[in-house]
Each structure stands twice: as C-alpha cells, then as structure tokens.
Amino acid sequence: MTCAKASVRLGAHLDLDQFIQIARFGAEVTFSEDYIARVRASRALIEQAIAEGRVMYGVTTGFGALSDRVISTEQAAQLQENIILSHAVSVGAPFCEEQARGTMLMILQNLGQGKSGVRIELLETIRLMLNAGVTPWMPREGSVGYLAPEAHFSAVLIGRGRAYYQGELMPGARAMEQADIPVLTLAAKEGLALISGTTSVTALGALAIFDMLNAAKSADIIAGVSLEALRGVVQAFDKRIMDARPHPHQAKVADNVRRIIAGSGVLAHYKGERLQDALSLRCIPQLHGAARQTLEQAKATIEIELNSACDNPQIFNVDGRPDVISACNADASYVGLAMDTAAIAATMLAKMSERRNNRFLDENLSGYPALLVKNPGLNSGLMIPQYTQAGLLGDMRILCTPSVIDNTPTCCNQEDYVSMGYNASKKAAEVAEKLEYILAIELLSGYQAQQFIPRELTRSPVTQAVLDEIKTEIPMLAQDAFLHPYIVYLKTMIRSGKLIDLSEDLIGALN
C-alpha cells in the first residue's frame, strides 16, 4: 500500500498501518497531551522514589547479575551512560532505515505508556530525530531480544555512536548538530529504559507481518491470474463448498478469487474441460486461508505489543506513592512465537506458488509450449526463474526453523531463560521478501502465458488490468531475454501494494 507523508499523533492506540506510515514512509510524529502528561507523572514518581532512598533495580543498583550492587545517587548519571556504552556491542550489517526508525518509534511507544519514569525531554529528542531523519547506525547481529542494537541507537542521543543524516553516515554528535538537535545527559533510569524491552523485536516483526499480509493478498490476485491462464475449474471455489467447512479465512480467499476471475471469457470457454484441478489450483482457498489466519493472528499479537509497556522495572502510582516493580515484560515470547509461525505460513504460500508456476512451464500440464517460449531448445524461456523459486524456498524452509525453541543463558545465569524472539523477527523479514520474489516469478509466467491464449477470449477485468500494467514494462518473450529486471519490477509491484490497488480499483476491497 503506497502512502503519502502524513502525521501520526502518539498517545492513543497505534495500529500497524500507522506504524508503517512512520517507519517506512516518514510520517511526522507528534505527542498528544495525554502522552506528555503520563510521562511527566511517571517521572515525578521516580524522582520521589529516589528522594525516599528506595533501592530500585537499574536506578540505584547495577544491572543483571550486578543487581545486588548499590549505586549512590551521585553516580546515577554515570551509571546510565555506562550501560549505553558497555551494551553497544551488536555487530555486522546495520538495520535498514525503516528498521531503525521502527525501533525508535517503539521506544517512544514503550516509554510513552507512563510506566517507565523517563523525562519527556528524552522522548522529545527521539521524536525530533525521527522527524528530522537522523537515523542511528544499529548493527543487527548479536541480540537476544533487547540491549545491544538499542544501545547503539542510544549512544547517538548522548553524542556518541554513528548515525545517517541526509544520506551520509557520520559520528552521532555531528548528525545531531547538523539536524540542530541537542544531545542529552541521561538521568536516573533512562539508560536502562532505552535499551530494555521488546522494541527492536516488535519493530522488525511489525514490518515483516505488514509485508507478509500484503503478499498474502497479492497471492490471491496472482493465483487468480494463474487459475484463469491454466483454465482452472471454478467450481472448487463455490460458496457452498466453503460453507461446508466454515473456516472464515478460507471463505474470504474463495470470495476474493471469485471476484478476481469474474467475467473471464477464458474460463467460460474452457468450462467442463476437466472435472478437477491439481491441488495447487483446487486448494487455493484452503491453503491461502490457513496461512492468512496465522498471519492475522500474528498481526493481532504485534498490535498489542505496539501499545505495551515492556521495559523493566516499571513504576506505578499507589495512592500518590511510587511502587516500583521489577518483572519481565521485556520478554519477547509473544512476538517470537508469532513471527516463527508467520514465517511458516508465508512459506506455505510460497510453496504453492512455485507449484502453480511449475504447471505453466511443463508443456504436458499447461498445454502451452515448453517453458512458455515459442522456440524451446534454442531458448530456455522461463526455465531458470523456477530454479530461483526452488533456491528461495530452500532458504525459507531453513528460516522456518523456530527460534523460540532455542535457549542460551546469559548474564551469569540471571537470564537463565531467553526467548530468542529477536531472531524470529529478524528472519521473518527475510522470509517476507523471499515470498514476494516467488510470487513475482509466478506472475511473470502468468503474464507470458497470455501470448498462447486465443486473443478473442476476454480476460477478467482484474486480469486485464494487471496484464496492461505489466505490459508497460515487460515485453512478451519471443526469445530469451535478460529476465532479472522483470522479476524485480514485479516484486516491487507486490511490495508497494500497486498490484492490490489495481485490483481493488475495479472490484472493491479484497478480504
């Protein structure tokens, strides 16, 4: 779904679409009066607790295995800076811009719930960074769900680390200076609050599930194009069949496909050619529906997490007095399980797409020239894109190995159980992109098959609109050509939401 730059006010419920507007499309961020008020109230409670001499984890004690070491009030600021510098140890390639922005947004959401005791000035600085386009350099490898990537971001706030500004990677202090944003000296609790929580886990997961759901809807459209071009048996999508097995997402997919293929002269002409199709055509509602249900469940989990306070410790007002509780809302099991299962669902969509594509290429199954080219042998046609699908599917199956079943204790066994949800979200982003490429290759075959279908047979309005759009960039293959740009173009159609827009402009919103 394409999106113009907009403004999103934080303070009430944040949904997935609003998250994407900020992280991916650069929407301006503002704070509501309620947001500011609850942050200030929470800060007042922390300051009251400090004044009363309370012993509080990470505020007047060390961290993790050092939680039994008391820190004096005079050392509080140094403690918060120390945790940032000592925890900024993730390695490897950095987050892309939208992943870094998404993590910054999740820090605003986490700390803006009014349970963390940070100053509004800290959150205002992050808000200014988002709006000005100061993007921290955050290495993505080596996190178990929190701490290290967030510490690289937090280093920029205090004039350390590195950041991108106006397309250039530079020292964090210089990026902040060029954007005219003052760096901060962290106050008590703030260093720990910045790096604790499911912020990067949720950001990566939110981006991945948005793209997976977009790809799942696109898969219905592409399956409809393939069903038409392969002269499928439409009865398999009959509403009575769906009612007999009342899974709601199965029915929604069948309804989508019926609307996508409505008005097809091709399907009308070949009606009755065979009694039933292979499962990759006949079972579209069942598999697509099951995958969609899993993805929607993952989205629901992500949207709860988008609106959660997930740091540790958290502070509550009890009859005007602070109650500071150390617990573990920073655990990423919910997001981890959701993203592990979402990766499996996306891979199931991909495996069916590859099988439909294979039917196009096999002349014994399609009735078209082998590999959808007029002179096979001299030409390889669309033989090798299916190899690409096979390779991508192999990767996806490896990435479907659940992360959350793993456990490596950390922090001298203070963290003897670790959710590993971060790895689940990180690999889900890779799965989403590979699914888009696999669907793009199926759509390339569906487009190239059109040259072998009699021209006098009308395509469905949706199919025709999709074909007309593709025709502006991709020629019909008379002989071998450089295919890579075509695959990338079709993948971009899917990622951007353009394929969905073309369909919905004609038949209304798809389920």
Secondary structure, 3 states (H helix, E strand, C coil): CCCCCCEEEECCCCCHHHHHHHHCCCCEEEECHHHHHHHHHHHHHHHHHHHCCCCCCCCCECCHHHCCCECCHHHHHHHHHHHHHHHCCCEEEECCHHHHHHHHHHHHHHHCCCCCCCCHHHHHHHHHHHHHCCEECCEEECCCCCCHHHHHHHHHHCCCCEEEECCEEEEHHHHHHHCCCCCCCCCCCHHHHHHCCCHHHHHHHHHHHHHHHHHHHHHHHHHHHHHHHCCCCHHHHCHHHHHHCCCHHHHHHHHHHHHHHCCCHHHHHCCCCCCCCCHHHHCHHHHHHHHHHHHHHHHHHHHHHHCCCCCCCEEEEECCEEEEECCCCCCCHHHHHHHHHHHHHHHHHHHHHHHHHHHHHCHHHHCCCHHHCCCECCECCCHHHHHHHHHHHHHHHHHCCCCCCCCCCEHHHCECCCCCHHHHHHHHHHHHHHHHHHHHHHHHHHHHHHHHCCCCCCCCHHHHHHHHHHHCCCCCCCCCCCCHHHHHHHHHHHHHCHHHHHHHHHHCCCC
